[in-house]
Amino acid sequence: MCGRYSQVYTVTQVEQQLQIPLVGSAEIIPNYNLAPTQEAIVILNESPRQLQAIRWGLVPYWSKDIQQGARLINARSESIVTKPSFRIPIRQRRCLVIADSFYEWRRSGQQKLPYRILRSNDELLVMAGIWDIAKINNEAYRTFSIITTAPNKEMEGIHNRMPVLLLGQDEQQAWLRDQALEDTLALLKTPPNDVLKHYRVSQRVNSVRSNGSELHQLVNDDPLTLF
């Protein structure tokens, strides 16, 4: 799964990597420890040239409980077409979820050790997401989930799931495009090997109250460290 990530980048970085001009975008507030139910930066298919801040944790359009989103932070690619909460969004409401890195925990005996995972070339991560809009107490809530898949080589020693990554402009633009369902599903694949690197970080990341650049610092005593 993907249950925590880092949002530390600028609008200019996004424009340069995605090669699109962005207009009227939300302010990007650096967040080193972005957690479910918090607002995060995404690009929705309905506004493909705008960064928007919406809530992490999908609340289906028919739901009347905003707290339901805390249970739907991820969507498994294998069941996304049939699961009631996801089957309309995968067809109609897709988004790019942008991060500089994400965190995952590896079990070691009785411990769970946190790792920071990022692109091997230091580009931003663009994760495949779906979104929805629910009206609750006369207020509209836009929310999203990150789609997960089986791990690649770099991730399989840490966890048995990872986010679907959209690695190039063609994939990113296709994800936002109106297209046949089979073309959309073809993008939901395990990323190639060697596109990621990772290193162990402090267990301070376990607490959502921790939020600073120290969470990106390397912890040296780990054999899985790749750099």
N, C-alpha and C positions, 0 to 999 in steps of 0.2 A: 504494500500500500504506500501511499504518500500522505503523511500526516503532518508534516511541518516543512516549510521551505523559507528561502531568503529572497527578499525583494529589494535589492540594493543596486540601482542603475538609474540612468537618466533617460529622458525622452529622446535626446540625441542618439544615444546608444541604440535604442529600439529602432529609430528611423534608419540609421546606417545599416543595421543588420538585416532588417526586413525590407529595406529599399523602398519604403513608402513614406510620403509626407503625412504627418499626423496633425490634425487640426482639432481645436477645442478639447484637448485632452485633459483628463483629471491630473491633479498634482500627484507626483510620485513621492510618497513619504517613505524613506528608508525603513525597512523592517527586517531585522536580522533573524527573526524567529516568528514568522507568520503562522498563525494557528487557525484551525477551523472556527467558523463563525465571525472571524475578522474580515474586514474589507481588503480586497486584493485587486491588483491591476490586471485587466484582461482586455482583449479586443473581441468584440462580438461580431457575428456575421452580419447583423443588421446595420452595423456602423464600422466597416472594416478599415477606416482611416482615423479611428479615435480610440484613445486609451480610456477605459472606464473603470471605476472602482466599484466592485459589487461584492456581495457577501459569499464567503467560501462555505459550501455545504448546501447542496441543491434542495430546494423546497418545490415540489411539483406544483403545477398551476392549480390543481384541484385541492391542495392542502390548505387547511386553516390553522396550522400550527407551525410557526416560524422555527420552533425548536427541532422540527423534523430534520432540518438541514444538518445538524450535528451528526446524524447517522448516515448521511449521504455525501460524504466528502470525496469519495472515490466511486468510480463506476467501472466494473470489470468489463473488459472488451468482449469477453466470451458470451456474456448474457445481456449486453447492452440493448440489443434489438428487441428482446422480448420482455424485459423487466418493465412493469408499468410506469415506474418513475422516470425511466430513461428512453422509452421507445419513441416518444414524440421528439424530445430534444435531439437525439442522434440524427433524426431525419430533418429537423427544421431549425434547431438552435445550437449552433456550435461556436466555440470560442477558442482563442489562443490564450493560454495562461503563461505569463512571462516571469521567469525567475533567473537569478544568477546562479542558484544552486538549490538543492533540496537536502534534507536530512533523513537518514534511515538508521535503524538500530539493529546491531548484530548481537545475537544471543551468545554469550560466552559463560558457560556454567550457570550460575545464578544471576549473572549480570546481563544487562543490555547496554552495549557500548555504542555511542552515537558516532556517526560518520557524516561528513559533508561530501556531497557528490556534485560534481560540476563537469562542464565540457572539457575535454582534453585540450582543446584549442582556446579555451577561456572565453568563447562566445557565450551569449546568453542562452539559457534553456528555453525552448518554446514547447510547452506541453499541450497535448490535445485535451480540450475540455468541452463540456456541454453546459448549457445554462437553461434557466426557465424563469418565468415571472409568475408570482402568486399574489393575489390581492387578499390581504388579511386586515380586517378592521378598517377598510377603506384606504389602505395604504398598499402601494405596489412594491414588492420586493423582488429584485433581480438577484439570482443566486447561481452558483455553478459547482460542478464536480470535475475532478481531474480523472481522466481515463487511465486505467492501469492494464498492464500486460505481463507476460512471463519475462524473467530477467535475462539480460545478456551476460557475457562473461564477467564484466566488471562487477555486476550486481549480484550474481548468484551466490557469492560467498558471504553476502551480507543479508539478503532478504529474497524471498521467493516471488516478489512482485516489484514492479517499477512503473513509473509513468510512461505513457506513450509519448515519444519525442518526435516532433516535426522538425527535421534537420535542415531543410533547405527552403528557399523561397517558393519553389514549385509546390512542395508539400504544404507549406503554410497557407499559400493562397488557395490551393485546392480544398483545404479543410474549411475555409470560409465560403466557398463557392456553392451555389445551388447545383446539385448533380445527383446522379442515380445513387441509390443507397449502396449498391455493390462497389461503386467507386469510393465512397466514403469509408466503407469497411476495409477496403484494401490498404488504407493508411494506418490501420490499427495493428501494427506489427511490432515485434521486439526490435529495438534499435540494433544496428550492427555492433560488433565488438570494437573496442578501442576508441569509441567516441566519448568515453567518460573517464574521469579519474576521481579518486576519492582519498580522503585521509580522516583519521580519527580526530574528533573535537571533544571539548570539555562536556562533562555531564551537566553543566549549567544550562545547556540547551534543553534539558528535560523540563525545565520550568518555563511556562509562558511569560513569567515576570522578568526573565532574563532577556535582554534585547540590546545588544551592543556589538561592536566590531570584535570583541574578544571571543565571540562565539565562532568566528571564522579561523581562530588560531589553531595551529597544528598541535596535537598531542603526540609526542615522539615515540612512545613505547608500544608501537603496534606493528605486527608483521604484515598486515594487509596494506600498509601505506605504499602508494604508488609513486610518490615523489617527495 
